[in-house]
Amino acid sequence: MLPFLLLTLVLALDFGRVFLGWVQLNNMARIAANYAAQHPDAWASGNTSQQAAYQSLVQDDAGAIDCTLPSPLPTPTFPAGDTLGAPARVQLSCSFQLITPLAGGIVGNPLTVSASAVFPIRTGMVAGVPAASSIPSPTPSPTPAPTATPTPTPSTSPSPTPTPMCTVPKFTGTNTVNAQATWTAAGFTTTVIFSPVRPPEYVINGQSIAAGSSVACNSGMTVYDKHQ
């Protein structure tokens, strides 16, 4: 019985190590997707410093697991583009070297596990909403030729255009399917960002701006499925 018990123990250690590594790999994927959501243009613009920071961030977190990551790490993907609210997706895989030959003969050695995560992009422009254009400066009237007696009256400066303000509605306790209509009905011109990204639909339990606040009508709003 002793060899059988030892084999069972080693198999349990092998698969327990792989399971804990898979849990850590999921955490690494979430960290990487969160960074990609904060720097969506790092790969399109060729920003090598931000790309290096992404690689270093994942590699540092991988020190806690005993597996081999691909080098270089796969870059994030942006299936809906890199606009505000679009998903940033990261998929990672890692190869574990099994100790038990029997386990390796059954599932393969090394054993490769994968994990992925998706975060909404939090910087950039909202898709379908045009960028605000600057107000052109008024063309000054031509100065009349000076005469000997009268002094020309100075022209008045144009008054600045006031920023339109809107009152933030209450989202908590409502369903995500009604969020955009509620936001637009309050006079806002931006698109509501959902975290996590829909689908599925869920009851909103948190919002980035408190209900009843008076903010600019072009402000951004993020709603969450959990209290923030």
C-alpha positions as CSV (number, residue, x, y, z in Angstrom):
1,M,0.0,0.0,0.0
2,L,2.9,2.4,0.7
3,P,3.8,2.9,-3.0
4,F,0.2,3.5,-3.9
5,L,-0.2,6.1,-1.1
6,L,3.0,7.8,-2.1
7,L,1.8,8.0,-5.8
8,T,-1.6,9.4,-4.7
9,L,0.2,12.0,-2.6
10,V,2.5,13.1,-5.4
11,L,-0.4,13.3,-7.8
12,A,-2.4,15.4,-5.4
13,L,0.6,17.7,-5.0
14,D,1.1,17.9,-8.7
15,F,-2.5,18.9,-9.5
16,G,-2.8,21.1,-6.5
17,R,0.2,23.1,-7.7
18,V,-1.3,23.4,-11.2
19,F,-4.7,24.6,-9.7
20,L,-3.0,27.2,-7.5
21,G,-1.0,28.3,-10.5
22,W,-4.1,28.6,-12.6
23,V,-5.7,30.8,-9.9
24,Q,-2.7,33.1,-9.9
25,L,-2.7,33.1,-13.8
26,N,-6.2,34.4,-13.7
27,N,-5.1,37.2,-11.4
28,M,-2.2,38.0,-13.7
29,A,-4.7,38.2,-16.7
30,R,-6.9,40.7,-14.7
31,I,-3.9,42.9,-13.9
32,A,-2.7,42.9,-17.5
33,A,-6.2,43.7,-18.9
34,N,-6.6,46.5,-16.3
35,Y,-3.3,48.0,-17.5
36,A,-4.3,47.6,-21.2
37,A,-7.7,49.4,-20.4
38,Q,-5.8,52.3,-18.9
39,H,-3.2,52.5,-21.8
40,P,-5.2,51.4,-24.9
41,D,-3.0,53.3,-27.4
42,A,0.3,52.0,-26.1
43,W,0.5,49.3,-28.9
44,A,-1.1,51.3,-31.8
45,S,1.2,54.3,-31.2
46,G,4.3,52.1,-30.6
47,N,4.9,53.4,-27.1
48,T,7.8,51.1,-26.1
49,S,8.0,52.3,-22.5
50,Q,4.4,51.5,-21.7
51,Q,4.7,48.1,-23.5
52,A,7.8,47.3,-21.4
53,A,5.9,48.3,-18.3
54,Y,3.1,45.9,-19.3
55,Q,5.6,43.0,-19.7
56,S,7.3,43.8,-16.4
57,L,4.0,44.0,-14.6
58,V,3.0,40.5,-15.6
59,Q,6.4,39.0,-15.2
60,D,6.7,40.3,-11.6
61,D,3.4,38.8,-10.7
62,A,4.4,35.5,-12.3
63,G,7.2,35.0,-9.8
64,A,4.7,33.4,-7.4
65,I,4.0,30.4,-9.6
66,D,6.3,27.7,-11.0
67,C,5.5,27.7,-14.7
68,T,6.9,28.9,-18.0
69,L,5.2,31.9,-19.7
70,P,5.7,32.6,-23.4
71,S,8.3,35.2,-24.2
72,P,7.5,37.9,-25.2
73,L,4.0,37.9,-23.6
74,P,1.0,38.1,-25.9
75,T,-0.2,41.6,-26.4
76,P,-3.7,42.7,-25.5
77,T,-6.4,42.7,-28.1
78,F,-9.1,45.3,-28.7
79,P,-11.9,43.6,-30.7
80,A,-14.2,46.7,-30.7
81,G,-11.4,49.2,-31.2
82,D,-9.6,51.4,-28.6
83,T,-12.5,53.9,-27.9
84,L,-13.8,54.7,-24.5
85,G,-15.9,51.8,-23.0
86,A,-14.7,49.2,-25.6
87,P,-13.3,45.9,-24.1
88,A,-9.6,45.3,-23.7
89,R,-8.9,41.6,-23.6
90,V,-5.8,39.7,-22.4
91,Q,-5.3,36.0,-22.7
92,L,-2.3,34.3,-21.0
93,S,-1.0,30.7,-21.0
94,C,1.5,29.0,-18.8
95,S,3.2,25.6,-19.0
96,F,3.7,23.5,-15.8
97,Q,6.3,20.7,-15.6
98,L,4.6,17.8,-13.8
99,I,6.6,15.7,-11.3
100,T,4.7,12.5,-11.7
101,P,5.4,10.6,-15.0
102,L,2.0,8.8,-14.7
103,A,0.1,12.2,-14.6
104,G,2.3,13.5,-17.5
105,G,1.4,10.4,-19.5
106,I,-2.3,11.1,-19.0
107,V,-2.6,14.9,-19.4
108,G,0.7,15.6,-21.2
109,N,3.9,17.0,-19.8
110,P,4.3,20.0,-19.7
111,L,0.7,20.8,-18.9
112,T,-0.4,24.1,-20.4
113,V,-3.2,26.1,-18.7
114,S,-4.8,29.4,-19.9
115,A,-6.7,32.3,-18.4
116,S,-8.2,35.5,-19.9
117,A,-9.8,38.7,-18.6
118,V,-11.7,41.7,-20.1
119,F,-11.8,45.3,-18.8
120,P,-13.5,48.3,-20.3
121,I,-11.2,51.0,-21.7
122,R,-11.3,54.0,-19.4
123,T,-9.5,56.7,-21.4
124,G,-10.2,58.1,-24.9
125,M,-13.2,59.2,-26.9
126,V,-16.7,57.8,-26.8
127,A,-17.5,55.9,-30.0
128,G,-20.1,57.9,-32.1
129,V,-19.7,61.1,-30.1
130,P,-17.9,63.8,-32.0
131,A,-15.0,65.6,-30.3
132,A,-15.9,69.1,-29.0
133,S,-14.6,71.8,-31.4
134,S,-13.1,75.0,-30.2
135,I,-15.2,78.2,-30.5
136,P,-13.7,80.4,-33.2
137,S,-12.5,83.8,-32.1
138,P,-14.6,86.7,-33.5
139,T,-13.0,88.6,-36.4
140,P,-12.2,92.1,-35.2
141,S,-13.8,95.0,-37.0
142,P,-11.5,97.1,-39.1
143,T,-10.1,100.1,-37.2
144,P,-11.3,103.4,-38.8
145,A,-8.6,105.9,-39.8
146,P,-7.9,108.2,-36.9
147,T,-9.1,111.7,-37.0
148,A,-7.7,114.7,-35.2
149,T,-10.4,115.1,-32.6
150,P,-12.5,112.0,-31.5
151,T,-10.9,109.0,-29.8
152,P,-12.2,105.6,-31.0
153,T,-14.4,103.7,-28.6
154,P,-12.8,100.3,-27.5
155,S,-14.7,97.2,-28.5
156,T,-16.1,95.0,-25.8
157,S,-14.7,91.5,-25.2
158,P,-17.0,88.6,-26.0
159,S,-18.6,86.9,-23.0
160,P,-17.4,83.3,-22.4
161,T,-19.9,80.6,-23.4
162,P,-21.3,79.0,-20.1
163,T,-20.8,75.2,-19.7
164,P,-24.1,73.4,-19.7
165,M,-24.7,71.6,-16.4
166,C,-26.9,68.4,-15.8
167,T,-28.1,66.6,-12.7
168,V,-26.8,63.1,-12.2
169,P,-29.7,60.5,-12.0
170,K,-29.7,57.6,-9.6
171,F,-28.6,54.3,-11.2
172,T,-28.2,52.1,-8.1
173,G,-31.0,49.4,-7.8
174,T,-31.9,49.7,-11.5
175,N,-31.1,47.4,-14.4
176,T,-28.3,48.1,-16.9
177,V,-30.7,47.8,-19.8
178,N,-32.3,51.2,-18.8
179,A,-29.0,53.0,-17.8
180,Q,-28.2,54.7,-21.2
181,A,-31.8,56.0,-21.6
182,T,-31.9,57.4,-18.1
183,W,-28.5,59.1,-18.7
184,T,-29.6,60.6,-22.0
185,A,-32.9,61.7,-20.5
186,A,-31.1,63.7,-17.9
187,G,-29.4,65.8,-20.7
188,F,-26.0,64.1,-20.8
189,T,-24.3,63.7,-24.2
190,T,-21.8,60.9,-23.3
191,T,-22.2,57.1,-23.3
192,V,-22.6,55.1,-20.0
193,I,-19.7,52.7,-19.3
194,F,-20.5,49.4,-17.8
195,S,-18.1,47.5,-15.4
196,P,-18.2,44.6,-16.0
197,V,-18.9,45.0,-19.7
198,R,-22.4,43.8,-20.8
199,P,-23.8,41.1,-21.5
200,P,-25.1,39.8,-19.1
201,E,-27.4,42.4,-17.7
202,Y,-27.2,43.0,-14.0
203,V,-28.6,45.3,-11.3
204,I,-26.5,48.3,-10.7
205,N,-25.0,48.6,-7.2
206,G,-22.5,51.5,-7.7
207,Q,-21.9,54.6,-9.9
208,S,-18.8,56.7,-10.4
209,I,-20.6,60.0,-9.8
210,A,-23.1,60.4,-6.9
211,A,-26.8,60.8,-7.7
212,G,-28.0,64.4,-7.5
213,S,-24.6,65.9,-8.3
214,S,-24.6,68.8,-10.8
215,V,-21.8,68.3,-13.4
216,A,-21.0,69.2,-16.9
217,C,-23.4,67.5,-19.5
218,N,-20.3,66.0,-21.3
219,S,-19.1,64.2,-18.1
220,G,-18.4,60.5,-18.2
221,M,-20.3,57.9,-16.1
222,T,-19.4,54.4,-15.1
223,V,-21.8,52.0,-13.4
224,Y,-20.8,48.8,-11.5
225,D,-22.3,45.5,-10.5
226,K,-20.8,45.9,-7.0
227,H,-20.5,48.8,-4.5
228,Q,-17.4,50.9,-5.2
